[in-house]
Amino acid sequence: MTFASLSGRRVIVTGVSGFVGGSIANAWAHAGATVLGLCRSAARPPDIAAGVDVRVCTYASADLVDTIARFEPDVILHAAGSASVAASLADPAADFASTVALFQTLLEATRRTRVRPLVIYPSSAAVYGNPDRLPVAETAALHPVSPYGHHKMMAEALGREYAVCFGVPVLAVRFFSIFGPRQKRLLLWELFRRFVDEPSVTVRGSGNEVRDFLHIEDVAASLASMLGRLAGPYATVNLASGRGTSVADMARLVGRHLGSTKDIVFGNRAQPSDPDRWIADIAVAAGLGAGIPPNGSYDLEARVAATLRAWTS
């Protein structure tokens, strides 16, 4: 995908030590943005590009107010917070704190400054639960089936509140199934580790579950292309490939690229918190300039192969 120049853009990325925050911070710095990455740890993440200024942040209100007022960003990518459905089921209160409460703190800190950057909130297809029809559009009813999904839905509502009531522009981006070399968790990583480490590859579900995968580099490029294209103070957009891939097909794809002949065993132990099928309607993203190939023609295999090469190199 073509990457828009971000020369002159000033960007704050919260959660820069995480998969989404760190990957997009790196990509945007390479595209010319001046990037300030925030994280709780004093240790600089080793795989963050030299062009990203990394600072410790407590995410307390006063700390955020001071940081935003001094840096005067054009964009804030709020990538800090929860990223696990399983963790939300184990401790819903902690998930609420790191998703809803933390985002409200960021929005309120922004409101208290004179700066009005575009706040990009990484939401999730988890807000849809099991959609009534596919591909699922942004106008579909929201029926989350996990605390994680419920809390993402609440955070979106907060974003709309601060956009409409206080003039803080917010773009809520509903990610479907994103992946990339820095993501050492979830389906693709788990399949990779099982092909490498185990005598056979066991998958919990039936293999018929369908997901809509998009590489993090294409996420970063799409978001960069959307900047400056929002017509109002608040928008919600799906960000995915528009192409459905079954878990079984993904497992076979990983095995083929690793040159493995190991058996793939499906446990048929689906979880109620795992929706059956997700495929995104990406027309809104296309209208905002995201350069994702239309009609489900996204080259998923090439992106998976590149990720596997990064893990085996």
Order of alpha helices (4+ residues) and beta strands (2+ residues): beta-alpha-beta-beta-alpha-beta-alpha-alpha-alpha-beta-alpha-beta-beta-alpha-beta-beta-beta-alpha-beta-beta-alpha-beta-alpha-alpha
